[in-house]
Amino acid sequence: MATVELITQLPMLAPREPESNKGDFGRVLVVAGSRGMSGAAVLCGSAALRGVAGLVTVAGPEDTLPIVAAGNPCYLTAPLSNDREGNLANVTANVLELAQANDVAAVGPGLGRSAEISQLIAGLVSNIRIPVVLDADGINALTHQTDSLKTHAAPIILTPHPGEFARLLGCDVPAVQARRQELALEFAARFQVILVLKGHGTIVTDGRQVYHNQTGNPGMASGGTGDVLTGLIAALLGQKLAPFAAAQLGVYLHGLAGDLAQEELGQISLIASDLLSFLPKAFISYCSLAKRNA
C-alpha cells in the first residue's frame, strides 16, 4: 500500500460576508425516514440547519411527512410516494429531480430496508450529480451490490458504524475492529469514496490520507447520533469544503458537541437531540481555536 498521509490540522470555514444570503451557504437535500423512523429525518434535517446550511429540504415518505414537518419549522419538506409499509417506493426519478435544485444530498437515515430502497440507492449512486453523504440504511442498501459504487458520478461520503461496514465487507464486527484503518483505507481507495468509520477514534479517509478523530465520548452511543453527523457533514459540504475536509470537520464538531453536552448533562442521560443543542457551542469553540491558530 502507498504511503498514507496523516492529517491533524482542522480545515477552516470561510468567514461570512455581511452581504450574505441563504443561497451562499448551501442547499441541502435530506432523503430520510420511514414509518416508525420519522425521527431520523428530523434529526438529520435539524443537524443540517445547525451545521449552517442556508436552506434544507427534507424529502421522505408522504405518510410520515406531517410528523417530520412538525419536528422543525426551519426546513422545507417534500413528499415522496411510499408503499404500504411506509417505505419509499418508485422515487428515484423524483429524488434526482429534487437534487437538481440542491447542492448536496444526505441520504439514508431511517429509510428502512426493501428491494425498492436498494434500487433507489443504486440509482442515486450512478446518476446523482451533487455530492452525497450516505448513511445508515443508505449504506445497508449497498450490501451485495457494493460494485455499484464504482459507477458513482459525484463525490460520495459513506459514514458506517462497524456493523454496517462489516456487512459491506461480508465479514463480522470483530474483524473490522481488529483492522479498522487498514480496511477503511482499502475500501476508500478501491471505490474512490470518502469513508467515515465511526466508533472510538472515528477514522476519516479517502484512501490516501487519514484523520483520527479525538473528540466524542461513550455517552454518544445512542440512537440518532449518526443521523446528526450525516446532516452536519452535508451542511459543511454546502459550505464549499472539499469532501474529505467536510467529513473531517464534521466528525470533530459532532464529537465536540457530545463532549460539551457531557460536561453539562453527563454521559448516562445524553441523547442525540442534545447534540443539536450543543452544536452552536461547538462551532464557537472551533472558531476560537481557528483564530488562535491562524
WOHU-V268562 format. One line per field, one symbol per residue. ss: DSSP state (~ for helix, > for strand, _ for the rest). phi: phi as a letter, one per 20 degrees, with the letter a starting at -180 (. if undefined). burial: b if it has 9 or more other C-alpha atoms within 8 Angstrom, else e. Layout:
# WOHU-V268562
ss: ???
phi: ???
burial: ???
This chain:
# WOHU-V268562
ss: ____>>_______________~~~~_>>>>>______~~~~~~~~~~~~~____>>>>>>>___~~~~~~~____>>>>>_>_____>___~~~~~~~~____>>>>_______~~~~~~~~~~~~~___>>>>__~~~~_____~~~~~~____>>>___~~~~~~~~___~~~~~~_~~~~~~~~~~~~__>>>>_____>>>___>>>>_____~~~____~~~~~~~~~~~~~_____~~~~~~~~~~~~~~~~~~~~~~~______~~~~~~~~~~~~~~~~~~~~~~_
phi: .fgdeeecfffdeffefgefcffedndddddbnagncfffffffffffffemffbccddaggfefgfffffafedeccfcfcefenegblcgffffffffecebcdcpgmfncaffffffffffgecfdcgcddclfffgfegmbfffffdfebgcddceegffffffemcdfgffffcgfgffffffffdlceddefpfmgddbdndcbcdfdeobffefbgofffffgfffgffffemffgffffffffffgfffffffffednefefcgfffffdfgffffffffffffef
burial: eeeeeeeeeeeeeeeeeeeeebeebbbbbbbbbbbebbbbbbbbbbbbbbbbbbbbbbbbbbebbeebbeebeebbbbbbbbeeebbbbbbbeebbebbeebbbbbbbbbbbbeebbbebbbbbbbbbebbbbbbbbbbbbbbeebebbeebbbbbbbbbbbbbbbbbeebbbebbeeebeebbbbbbbeebbbbbbbeebbbbbbbbbbbbbebbbebbebebbbbbbbbbbbbbbbbebebbbbbbbbbbbbbbbbbbbbeeebbeebbbbbbbebbbbbbeebeeebeeee
